[in-house]
Amino acid sequence: MRYLAVLLAVLGVALGVFFVVYGEQDDSPGGQLIGVAIAVGALVYGVRSLRRSSR
């Protein structure tokens, strides 16, 4: 289960980076904000799941 959480976090960060880059090309600040929110949320989820599984 721990590896699945890490994989989901990595995929979430990759998706967030994609949205930031696409939002920059499309000149869409909303798209960039969504990308940053996805990336930060995925990082928080990954860190929390790793901290919970190490206890």
N, CA and C of each residue as an Amber inpcrd file, in Angstrom:
protein
   165
   0.8260000  -1.1930000   0.0000000   0.0000000   0.0000000   0.0000000
   0.8710000   1.2590000   0.0000000   2.0210000   1.1640000   0.6530000
   2.9040000   2.3200000   0.7370000   3.4080000   2.7210000  -0.6400000
   3.7400000   1.7280000  -1.4630000   4.2470000   2.0260000  -2.8040000
   3.1660000   2.6250000  -3.6930000   1.9450000   2.2100000  -3.4930000
   0.8370000   2.7730000  -4.2630000   0.6510000   4.2530000  -3.9260000
   0.7620000   4.5900000  -2.6470000   0.6220000   5.9890000  -2.2370000
   1.7350000   6.8420000  -2.8320000   2.9500000   6.3200000  -2.8330000
   4.0710000   7.0630000  -3.4100000   3.8790000   7.2210000  -4.9110000
   3.4240000   6.1710000  -5.5660000   3.1710000   6.2410000  -7.0100000
   2.0900000   7.2700000  -7.3330000   1.0240000   7.2780000  -6.5550000
  -0.0380000   8.2660000  -6.7750000   0.4680000   9.6860000  -6.5350000
   1.3150000   9.8700000  -5.5450000   1.8640000  11.1990000  -5.2780000
   2.7560000  11.6580000  -6.4250000   3.5760000  10.7550000  -6.9490000
   4.4630000  11.1100000  -8.0680000   3.6350000  11.4410000  -9.3130000
   2.6120000  10.6430000  -9.5760000   1.7520000  10.9250000 -10.7290000
   1.0000000  12.2440000 -10.5520000   0.5890000  12.5400000  -9.3360000
  -0.0930000  13.8090000  -9.0720000   0.8110000  15.0030000  -9.2950000
   2.0590000  14.8940000  -8.8620000   3.0130000  15.9830000  -9.0810000
   3.2680000  16.1500000 -10.5720000   3.4220000  15.0370000 -11.2880000
   3.6430000  15.1150000 -12.7390000   2.4490000  15.7630000 -13.4350000
   1.2450000  15.4120000 -13.0140000   0.0470000  16.0140000 -13.6030000
  -0.0150000  17.5050000 -13.2840000   0.3490000  17.8750000 -12.0680000
   0.3590000  19.2870000 -11.6940000   1.3580000  20.0830000 -12.5080000
   2.5480000  19.5130000 -12.7200000   3.5590000  20.1900000 -13.5360000
   3.0600000  20.3360000 -14.9690000   2.3950000  19.3100000 -15.4800000
   1.8290000  19.3910000 -16.8260000   0.8340000  20.5470000 -16.9260000
  -0.0460000  20.6750000 -15.9310000  -1.0350000  21.7510000 -15.9670000
  -0.3770000  23.1220000 -15.8730000   0.6810000  23.2340000 -15.0910000
   1.3820000  24.5270000 -14.9870000   2.0020000  24.8900000 -16.3290000
   2.6640000  23.9310000 -16.9650000   3.2980000  24.2000000 -18.2640000
   2.2440000  24.4980000 -19.3240000   1.1750000  23.7080000 -19.3460000
   0.1140000  23.9470000 -20.3250000  -0.5710000  25.2930000 -20.0720000
  -0.7770000  25.6370000 -18.8120000  -1.3910000  26.9280000 -18.4900000
  -0.5050000  28.0900000 -18.8940000   0.8120000  27.8930000 -18.8200000
   1.7330000  28.9490000 -19.2500000   1.6590000  29.1500000 -20.7610000
   1.6030000  28.0610000 -21.5030000   1.5410000  28.1660000 -22.9570000
   0.2090000  28.7560000 -23.4180000  -0.8470000  28.4180000 -22.6990000
  -2.1790000  28.8820000 -23.0580000  -2.4650000  30.2620000 -22.4620000
  -1.5300000  30.7880000 -21.6580000  -1.6680000  32.0670000 -20.9610000
  -2.9120000  32.0650000 -20.0740000  -3.0320000  30.9970000 -19.2940000
  -4.1910000  30.8200000 -18.4350000  -3.7460000  30.7500000 -16.9690000
  -3.9560000  31.8270000 -16.2160000  -3.5490000  31.7790000 -14.8080000
  -4.3660000  30.7700000 -14.0010000  -5.6060000  30.5200000 -14.3990000
  -6.4220000  29.5300000 -13.7050000  -5.8730000  28.1260000 -13.8860000
  -5.3770000  27.8320000 -15.0700000  -4.7840000  26.5260000 -15.3280000
  -3.5190000  26.3200000 -14.5250000  -2.7300000  27.3750000 -14.3960000
  -1.5140000  27.2890000 -13.5900000  -1.8580000  27.0940000 -12.1160000
  -2.8780000  27.7740000 -11.6430000  -3.2810000  27.6360000 -10.2470000
  -3.7800000  26.2240000  -9.9560000  -4.5350000  25.6610000 -10.8670000
  -5.0060000  24.2860000 -10.7000000  -3.8140000  23.3310000 -10.6730000
  -2.8430000  23.5560000 -11.5350000  -1.6490000  22.7150000 -11.5480000
  -0.8700000  22.7870000 -10.2570000  -0.7130000  23.9750000  -9.7230000
   0.0030000  24.1380000  -8.4590000  -0.7770000  23.4740000  -7.3280000
  -2.0950000  23.6250000  -7.3330000  -2.9170000  23.0100000  -6.2880000
  -2.8330000  21.4870000  -6.3490000  -2.8410000  20.9230000  -7.5500000
  -2.7280000  19.4720000  -7.7010000  -1.3600000  18.9990000  -7.2210000
  -0.3070000  19.6930000  -7.6160000   1.0480000  19.2850000  -7.2280000
   1.2480000  19.3860000  -5.7160000   0.8130000  20.4680000  -5.1090000
   0.9640000  20.6290000  -3.6590000   0.1140000  19.6000000  -2.9190000
  -1.0960000  19.3770000  -3.3850000  -1.9540000  18.3730000  -2.7580000
  -1.3600000  16.9780000  -2.8410000  -0.7710000  16.6480000  -3.9730000
  -0.1410000  15.3400000  -4.1240000   1.0690000  15.2020000  -3.2170000
   1.8490000  16.2700000  -3.0780000   2.9940000  16.2270000  -2.1680000
   2.5430000  16.0380000  -0.7230000   1.5260000  16.7570000  -0.3200000
   1.0180000  16.6240000   1.0460000   0.4900000  15.2160000   1.2800000
  -0.2530000  14.6800000   0.3200000  -0.7810000  13.3230000   0.4430000
   0.3500000  12.3040000   0.5460000   1.3770000  12.4510000  -0.2710000
   2.4960000  11.5210000  -0.2540000   3.2630000  11.5610000   1.0530000
   3.5230000  12.7540000   1.5490000   4.2670000  12.8930000   2.8000000
   3.4490000  12.3540000   3.9690000   2.1720000  12.6650000   4.0020000
   1.3280000  12.1700000   5.0930000   1.2200000  10.6550000   5.0740000
   1.0800000  10.0780000   3.8990000   0.9570000   8.6210000   3.8370000
   2.2660000   7.9350000   4.2190000   3.4100000   8.5130000   3.8540000
   4.6860000   7.9390000   4.2570000   4.9150000   8.0710000   5.7640000
   4.5170000   9.1830000   6.3350000   4.6940000   9.3750000   7.7770000
   3.7940000   8.4340000   8.5580000   2.5820000   8.1840000   8.0680000
   1.6680000   7.2760000   8.7590000   2.1470000   5.8350000   8.6820000
   2.7240000   5.4480000   7.5440000   3.1470000   4.0590000   7.3780000
   4.4480000   3.7620000   8.1200000   5.2190000   4.7860000   8.4910000
   6.4790000   4.5450000   9.1830000   6.2840000   4.3550000  10.6890000
   5.1050000   4.6060000  11.1960000   4.8540000   4.4600000  12.6320000
   4.6370000   3.0420000  13.0140000
